[in-house]
Amino acid sequence: MTNPLRTFTALYGTTLLTVLASGLLTTYLGLRLSAMQVPELWIGAMMSAYYAGLVAGSKIGHRLVAQVGHIRAFVASAGIVTASALGHALVDDLSIWIILRLIVGVGMMCQYMVLESWLNEQADNNQRGAVFASYMIVSYLGLILGQGAISFYPDLGLEPLLLIAICFALCIVPIALTKRIHPDPLVPAPLQITYYWKKAPQALTTVAIGGMIVGSFYGLAPAYASNLGMHPDQVATYMTTTIMAGLLAQWPMGKLSDMISRSSLIRINCVLLGGLTAAIALLPHQDHLSLVMTFLFGILGFTLYPLATALANSRVEQGERVGLSATILLTFGLGASIGPLIASTIMQWFGNEMLYGFMAACTLVMFFRLQYINSRQKKAEVSVSEDYIMATGDLVSSPLAVALDPRVDVESVQEEMTPSFEAEEESEEDDEDYQDDEIDGDHDDIVIVNADIEDERK
């Protein structure tokens, strides 16, 4: 089998530089605004603007890619993002900075769509999982490098912005010179948000509130750490530790979700995360203890999204998964847009530690909401080992970003998201009856239904 790292070297190189620059810009702005003693509300508003731009970019990017093609769309977006990043060095007006963050979000989403749709189309079926696993690892590496780069510029001058602009400019080179065949035009994918919320309410509730938590962390954690008296290199270590924990937790959590009911695992995760964030908010700051606690936060916080994605995919039929993925992406983006704005307002009113106090409140709301939904549904997901998808906490969550592209070939995305359904089909043929196991606090019902039972349930 061909090594995907060698086959898609150009696209991975572009991804690395793109995510590195994006992660560095987010942390730099958080630290810069904190150093300027800007109210937390402005910091939260800028992160909200970025995620709003990501969501809006899914629409704008569609038209751009359709009109000029993948490479031209990527180059145009990279140019706009580069100019927007450098714009922070020219003006100090915070209102303009919010607009620039919105523009960066729009451009970044277009770049993600180009990369992921390209990978999706040209990856062979027998290596699709390896291709996107490599893509996510490269994305995590870019985030980690971006956090570490800030430690080289503790004065927070113009140098970080110049490095960001250099990375955004250089990310054009690999994709422009790639020898890969240009992707073909693709067909629209449908989107029915209300239908999927009724189909998988627990999963989408987790995605929405998890998006609020992760968005708040990315947007406000650098300012939170800086307000505690950490130097920029310590802030970089703090952020890198969290992101690294999220990366390391992806595979073990995925395996665990194949053995334990995902709805139960999400609630357990929620309780642990709530206790952890409450402890971070209440306990006095200690350097070494804070690194341990933020490492644990990365494990719990950054796995909510992929757990919810796996749960949602187990609730729908194969042909519904593309629309579901687009709904998940939009839900996460909206949550990540709202979260930083609320968290920053609470921080401004009640103090710096309320960043994690807000997260603890989110987990409390999430837990009781999930308990309520679960008590009404009285059913559990069908375990499918292939539907756990690694997530970085941004909208770079392949193959979800590509699912919003109306030019994406539905069949190819379905193959990507559901690489093996033969075993499920065989199982359904063998099981003509269904069985109910009572749900208690320790386990869920497993309901195997045939077509007649499905009609009756509807």
HELIX and SHEET records of a PDB file:
HELIX    1   1 PRO A    4  THR A    7  1                                   4    
HELIX    2   2 THR A    9  ALA A   35  1                                  27    
HELIX    3   3 GLU A   40  VAL A   68  1                                  29    
HELIX    4   4 HIS A   70  LEU A   90  1                                  21    
HELIX    5   5 LEU A   94  GLN A  122  1                                  29    
HELIX    6   6 ASN A  125  GLN A  127  5                                   3    
HELIX    7   7 ARG A  128  ALA A  149  1                                  22    
HELIX    8   8 ILE A  150  PHE A  152  5                                   3    
HELIX    9   9 GLU A  159  LEU A  170  1                                  12    
HELIX   10  10 ILE A  172  LEU A  177  1                                   6    
HELIX   11  11 ILE A  193  LYS A  199  1                                   7    
HELIX   12  12 PRO A  201  ASN A  227  1                                  27    
HELIX   13  13 PRO A  232  MET A  259  1                                  28    
HELIX   14  14 ARG A  262  LEU A  282  1                                  21    
HELIX   15  15 ASP A  287  GLY A  301  1                                  15    
HELIX   16  16 LEU A  304  ASN A  313  1                                  10    
HELIX   17  17 GLN A  318  GLU A  320  5                                   3    
HELIX   18  18 ARG A  321  PHE A  350  1                                  30    
HELIX   19  19 MET A  354  GLN A  377  1                                  24    
HELIX   20  20 SER A  385  ASP A  387  5                                   3    
HELIX   21  21 LEU A  400  ALA A  403  1                                   4    
HELIX   22  22 VAL A  410  MET A  417  1                                   8    
HELIX   23  23 GLU A  422  ASP A  430  1                                   9    
HELIX   24  24 ALA A  451  ARG A  457  1                                   7    
END                                                                             
